[in-house]
Amino acid sequence: MSASVAAAWLLIMLPIAFNAAFAALAVKFDYPDILRRPTEEILERFRTGGSGLVLIWWAFAMTAVLFAPLAVLVSGALPRADATLLAVGTAVGVLAAAVQFLGLIRWPFLVPYLARAAAEPDATPTRKEAIDVVFQAFNRYLGVAVGEHLGFLLTGAWSILVGAAVIQDAHLPVWLGVAGIVIGGVLAVCSLEFVGPFERTGWKLAATLTPTTYIVWSLWLVATGITLLVL
């Protein structure tokens, strides 16, 4: 199988898997709205979800891992683009995969422990306060800072670089490249939701843009994959 064909299938299947996992979390865990509720309620809902919910979170994290080979294969599928541009795009894509994985992997491994500890009959108020601090600290650091901020920023940068490479390669339609650049730019804006003056409550514009932008980004990936297969 050539790099182009492998990239095409990953471009099609990965966003489908990503969105399927996200939809499952929305149904089973009320994600991401649940994150705006108190820690005790979040952990109780997590316990209610059982091992099935843990597996969904694990699958969601694995979609981030698969983004790394996708970034490598996409660069290989655009051989006529500038080599430096492709190398930078590959590096940025792999970094995007890494930070998104780090942002998600706490859910199937750390959060189950916190949920169990919070439900222990002898859990004192002090222990519950400590659990709350740990949960919120990991949520702000790995979830918001690493997974969302760096994840959105690097994914946006990768999309811009791929868009530029598509235009240079001249094998795929130019509009796909332009779309990647535009979508990547919007993703970069979305990464600023909790930066600077928005750290406490978030930037409403970015919060509004993010869900739609990720859907459009997913459609762009699928369209790029289908086009690679057809041409």
C-alpha positions in Angstrom: 0.0 0.0 0.0 1.4 3.4 -1.0 1.7 6.3 1.4 -1.0 8.1 -0.6 -3.5 5.3 -0.2 -2.7 4.8 3.5 -2.9 8.5 4.2 -6.3 8.6 2.3 -7.8 5.9 4.4 -6.6 7.4 7.7 -7.8 10.8 6.6 -11.3 9.2 6.2 -11.4 6.8 9.1 -9.7 8.8 11.8 -12.2 11.8 12.0 -15.0 9.3 11.9 -13.6 7.4 14.9 -12.8 10.7 16.7 -16.3 12.0 16.2 -17.9 8.7 17.1 -16.0 8.6 20.4 -16.9 12.2 21.1 -20.6 11.5 20.4 -20.5 8.5 22.7 -19.0 10.6 25.5 -21.7 13.2 24.9 -24.4 10.6 25.3 -23.0 8.6 28.1 -21.2 11.3 30.1 -22.7 14.6 29.0 -19.2 15.6 27.8 -18.1 18.3 27.5 -20.8 20.1 29.4 -20.2 17.9 32.5 -16.9 19.7 33.0 -18.7 22.8 34.1 -20.2 21.0 37.1 -18.6 20.4 40.5 -15.9 17.8 40.8 -18.0 15.6 43.1 -20.8 15.4 40.5 -18.3 14.8 37.6 -16.7 11.9 39.5 -20.1 10.4 40.5 -21.2 10.5 36.9 -17.9 8.9 35.9 -18.5 6.0 38.4 -22.0 5.5 37.0 -20.5 5.1 33.5 -18.5 2.1 34.6 -15.9 0.3 32.6 -17.7 1.1 29.4 -17.1 4.8 29.9 -13.5 4.1 30.7 -13.1 2.2 27.4 -14.7 5.0 25.4 -12.2 7.5 26.9 -9.3 5.1 26.1 -10.6 4.8 22.5 -10.8 8.6 22.3 -7.2 8.9 23.5 -6.1 6.3 20.9 -7.5 8.5 18.1 -5.0 11.1 19.1 -2.2 8.5 18.9 -3.3 7.6 15.4 -2.9 11.3 14.3 0.9 10.8 14.5 1.2 8.3 11.7 -1.5 10.3 9.8 0.8 13.3 9.9 3.7 11.3 8.6 1.7 9.6 5.8 0.1 12.9 4.6 3.6 14.4 4.1 4.5 11.3 2.1 1.4 11.7 0.0 2.5 15.2 -1.2 5.9 14.5 -2.7 6.0 17.5 -5.0 5.7 20.0 -2.1 8.7 21.7 -0.5 10.7 19.2 1.5 11.2 21.6 4.4 7.6 22.5 4.5 6.7 18.8 4.7 9.3 18.1 7.4 8.0 20.9 9.6 4.4 19.8 8.9 5.3 16.2 10.0 7.0 17.4 13.2 4.1 19.7 14.1 1.5 17.0 13.4 3.3 14.5 15.6 3.5 17.0 18.4 -0.2 17.7 18.0 -0.9 14.0 18.4 1.3 13.9 21.5 -0.2 16.8 23.3 -3.8 15.7 22.5 -3.0 12.2 23.8 -1.5 13.7 27.0 -4.7 15.8 27.5 -7.0 12.8 27.1 -5.1 9.9 28.8 -5.9 11.0 32.3 -9.5 10.0 31.8 -9.0 6.2 31.5 -6.2 6.0 34.0 -6.2 8.8 36.6 -9.9 9.7 36.9 -11.1 6.1 37.7 -8.9 6.1 40.7 -10.1 9.6 41.8 -13.7 8.5 41.3 -13.2 5.4 43.5 -11.3 7.3 46.2 -14.1 9.9 46.4 -16.7 7.2 46.9 -14.9 5.4 49.7 -17.1 5.2 52.8 -14.3 6.5 55.0 -13.4 9.4 52.7 -13.0 12.5 55.0 -13.8 16.0 53.9 -10.1 16.7 53.8 -9.5 13.8 51.5 -12.4 14.9 49.2 -10.9 18.4 49.1 -7.6 16.9 48.0 -9.3 14.8 45.3 -11.0 18.0 44.1 -7.7 19.8 43.9 -6.0 17.0 42.1 -8.8 16.6 39.6 -9.1 20.3 38.8 -5.3 20.7 38.6 -5.0 17.9 36.1 -8.0 19.3 34.2 -6.5 22.7 34.0 -3.0 21.6 33.2 -3.4 18.5 31.0 -6.9 19.2 29.8 -7.0 22.9 29.1 -3.3 23.9 28.7 -1.8 20.8 27.0 -4.7 19.0 25.4 -6.9 22.0 24.3 -4.5 25.0 24.0 -1.5 23.3 22.6 -3.6 20.6 20.9 -5.8 23.2 19.0 -2.8 25.4 18.3 -0.6 22.6 16.8 -3.5 21.0 15.0 -4.3 24.4 13.4 -0.6 24.9 12.5 -0.5 21.4 11.0 -3.6 22.1 8.9 -2.1 25.4 7.6 1.1 23.6 6.7 -0.7 20.8 5.0 -2.9 23.3 3.1 0.2 25.1 1.9 1.7 21.7 0.8 -1.4 20.8 -1.0 -1.3 24.0 -3.0 2.4 23.5 -3.8 2.0 19.8 -4.7 -0.6 20.7 -7.4 -2.0 17.2 -7.4 -5.1 17.9 -5.3 -7.5 20.7 -5.9 -6.3 24.1 -4.7 -9.5 24.7 -2.8 -8.6 21.9 -0.4 -5.3 23.6 0.4 -7.0 27.0 0.9 -9.6 25.3 3.1 -6.9 23.8 5.2 -5.2 27.1 5.7 -8.5 28.8 6.7 -9.6 26.1 9.0 -6.2 25.9 10.6 -6.2 29.6 11.3 -9.6 29.3 13.0 -8.3 26.4 15.1 -5.4 28.6 16.2 -7.9 31.2 17.3 -9.9 28.6 19.2 -6.7 27.6 21.1 -6.8 31.0 22.8 -10.0 30.3 24.7 -8.4 30.3 28.1 -5.3 32.4 27.5 -4.5 35.7 29.3 -7.6 37.7 30.3 -9.8 34.7 29.5 -8.1 32.3 31.9 -10.9 32.2 34.4 -14.1 32.2 32.4 -12.9 31.6 28.8 -13.3 33.5 25.6 -16.9 33.2 24.4 -16.0 33.6 20.7 -13.5 30.8 20.8 -15.9 28.6 22.8 -18.5 29.2 20.1 -16.2 28.6 17.2 -14.6 25.4 18.5 -17.4 22.8 18.0 -18.3 23.9 14.5 -14.6 24.3 13.5 -13.8 20.7 14.6 -16.7 19.4 12.6 -15.6 21.4 9.5 -12.0 20.3 10.1 -13.2 16.6 10.2 -15.0 17.1 6.9 -11.9 18.6 5.4 -9.9 15.6 6.4 -12.5 13.2 4.9 -12.7 15.3 1.7 -8.9 15.3 1.4 -8.8 11.5 1.9 -11.5 10.8 -0.7 -9.8 13.1 -3.2 -6.5 11.3 -2.7 -8.2 8.0 -3.4 -10.0 9.3 -6.5 -7.2 11.2 -8.2 
